[in-house]
Amino acid sequence: MSESSYKFTASGRRQPTKGRQKVRKVQKPGNEKVKVVGNLRPPQQGGTVSRVIVSPSSNTAKKPRKRKRVEAPAETWLRKKNASQAASKGMKSASVNGIPPLKFNKRITKRVKVSNKTRLKPMARTMLYILRLLIVGVGIGAIVGTALSVLDPATQSTTAKSSNVENQAQVPANNPANNQGLYLTQEIIPLKSTIQSLVAANPNLTPGIFIADLDNGSYVDSNGNTSFPAASTIKLPILVAFFQDVEAGKIQLDEPLVMEQSMLAGGSGDLRSKPVGSKFTALEVADKMMVISDNTATNMLIARMGGIDVLNQRFRSWGLTATTLRNQLPDIEGTNTTSPKELAQVMAMVNKGQLVSNMMSRERILDIMRRNQRRHLLPKGLGAGAKIANKTGYIGAMLGDVGLIELPSGKRYVAAVLVQRPRNDPGAETLITSISSFAYQYFNQPVGMPVVPGNVLPPTGNSPYLNNPSTGTNIYQPPLPNAVPNGVNNTIPTTTYPNNGYNSQYYYPYRR
């Protein structure tokens, strides 16, 4: 401390030599803060020197304004650590990494002044309060409503009823799984018993039968999943695949298709009589494939859609497993296969718009099938006012028909019957017609009418089978063979379709 720092008086007190005192902080034990007035002269001889200690609360000196320093959390931690280490070693606190020790007795407070801009006005506070009440009210209402709906007896009753309906749909042990397009509930036992009596009366025939009500899902299944030679019934899924490609824009209805030599086929149809290289529109080819069962037209569509393997993949995508193409038509040996249930399934999916979504495509398919010129099987068992869109098929070893039937009452059902038989056995036609007749009688009644077994109705109208009154049996009248043009080697006997705008040939009984 310099000698000129103090000025001595007789009383020993020091007085400031200048107008403003200089203040210096002194750290004493006990962490007490004092202020010392400087600029006092050194003591004179014989005098007493004393320091004037000014209390922090004294008014003799003006406190200097000092900016308070706010420490970061890491810095505070280092200060505390330094102090604790020094205390444990009995040493005074020293700085660590240049950070002085923390003075614990100094309390730093910081006031935060709230700006008027951040304060909500009374009206805004009221609106916020009301909004919070609304949110809470909506939440409580949702919770209470959910609890009441769970505890509501009416809801529990509805759930129980729906569960009972599902259980009832699974009651029959032999009920097949509900397939796409076919919603199946329970089997029609009275109708099935009648059909089984018809089958038992013809032990030389092996039929596969599947009939389903499209409105309530009741059905009859007798060997419905059994694989049979498809004959011309395979043309039904081919027609559906054709209209799928039309919807997808892959095929145009008016685009020309060229008939090639490899596509010529014997059996039914008239395209084979045209010169090789002739062109026909795609719609005309599809029409002839179904209406007059033209085999050459079928082969033209198979080639246009990518071939046999492509079509088989399409059938698998529909869920069909028994329906398989293996050869072009005519398939005299019966290598192409299908099942009654899968044929009925395809008809049901077409009716519901599941395979073709365009209503025009669906109506085209059904219209083409309604104009089928062979009406001697399922159509013969129907009464007046009933409409059917069907496709027949037969070779020597198999006779079959599949159709969608619409009754005057508005009820719709599908029927598919395939009968494996001794070669050209005429009993197959009688059996199919009788099954169709009993199904029509059952579905045409407001309540299922009891059907008396054994009442077999013979086919009526124009049929290649003529009733012999003397013997009570049906006698088959074989058709006369026709020559095959274009050098096609074909030994299949043929008969003529009714002429409804087509100059067509129908080959019976081997293939159509």
WORA-V79663 format. One record per pair of residues at least 12 apart in sequence whose C-alpha atoms are under 7 Angstrom apart, sorted by the first residue. I is the first residue (numbers start at 1). J is the second residue. Records with the same first field share a line. If there is no record, write none. Layout:
I=J, J
This chain:
3=40, 41, 42
4=39, 40, 41, 42
5=38, 39, 40, 41
6=38, 39, 40, 41, 42
7=40, 41
8=41, 43
12=47, 48, 49, 50
13=50
14=40
16=39, 40
17=39
21=37, 38
22=37, 38
23=35, 36, 37, 38
24=36
34=53, 54, 55, 56
35=53, 54, 55
36=52, 53, 54
37=52
79=99, 100, 101, 102
80=102
82=94, 96, 101
83=101, 102
169=185, 186
172=186
181=345, 348, 349, 352
182=345, 348
183=217
184=217, 218, 219
185=217, 218
186=218, 219
187=218, 219, 220
188=218, 219, 220
190=450, 451
191=451
192=220
194=451, 452, 453
195=435
197=453, 454
198=454
204=421
205=419, 420, 421, 428
206=419, 420, 421
207=417, 418, 419, 420
208=222, 223, 224, 226, 340, 417, 418, 419
209=221, 222, 223, 224, 340, 416, 417, 418
210=222, 224, 340, 341, 415, 416, 417
211=414, 415, 416
212=413, 414, 415
213=412, 413, 414
214=412, 413
215=411, 412
224=339, 340, 341
225=339, 340, 341
226=339
227=322, 337, 338, 339
228=337, 338, 339
229=334, 335, 336, 337, 338, 398
230=334, 336, 337, 338
231=331, 334, 336, 393, 394, 395, 511
232=392, 393, 394, 512
233=391, 392, 393
235=290
236=391
237=346
239=286
243=361
244=356
253=281, 282, 283
254=281, 282, 283
255=281, 282
256=279, 280, 281, 282
257=279, 280, 281, 282
258=277, 278, 279, 280
259=276, 277, 278, 279, 300
260=276, 277
261=276
263=296, 299, 300
264=296
265=295, 296, 329, 330
266=330, 490
267=295, 330, 492, 506, 507, 511, 512
268=293, 294, 295, 505, 506, 507, 511, 512
269=292, 293, 294, 295, 504, 505, 506
270=294, 503, 504, 505
271=296, 297
272=296
273=485, 486
285=297
287=368
290=368, 369, 372
291=368, 369, 371, 372, 373
292=372, 373, 504
293=512
295=329, 330
299=328, 329
308=325, 326
312=324, 325
320=342
322=337, 338, 339
323=337, 338, 339
324=336, 337, 338
325=337
330=511
332=395, 510, 511
340=416, 417, 418
343=402, 416
344=402, 414, 415, 416
347=404
350=362
366=389
369=389, 390, 391
370=388, 389, 390
372=390, 391
373=497, 498
376=463
377=401, 429, 432, 433
378=401, 432, 433, 436
380=433, 459, 460
381=433, 434, 436, 437
382=436, 437, 440
385=407, 408
386=405, 406, 407, 408
387=405, 406, 407
388=403, 404, 405, 406
389=403, 404, 405
390=402, 403, 404
391=403
393=511, 512
394=509, 510, 511, 512
395=509, 510, 511
396=423, 424, 509, 510
397=420, 421, 422, 423, 424
398=419, 420, 421
399=418, 419, 420, 428
400=417, 418, 419
401=416, 417, 418
402=415, 416, 417
403=415, 416
407=444
417=432
424=509
426=476
430=458, 459
433=459
434=456, 457
464=476, 477
465=477
479=494, 495
480=493, 494, 495
481=493, 494
482=494
492=507, 510
493=507, 508
494=506, 507, 508
495=507, 508
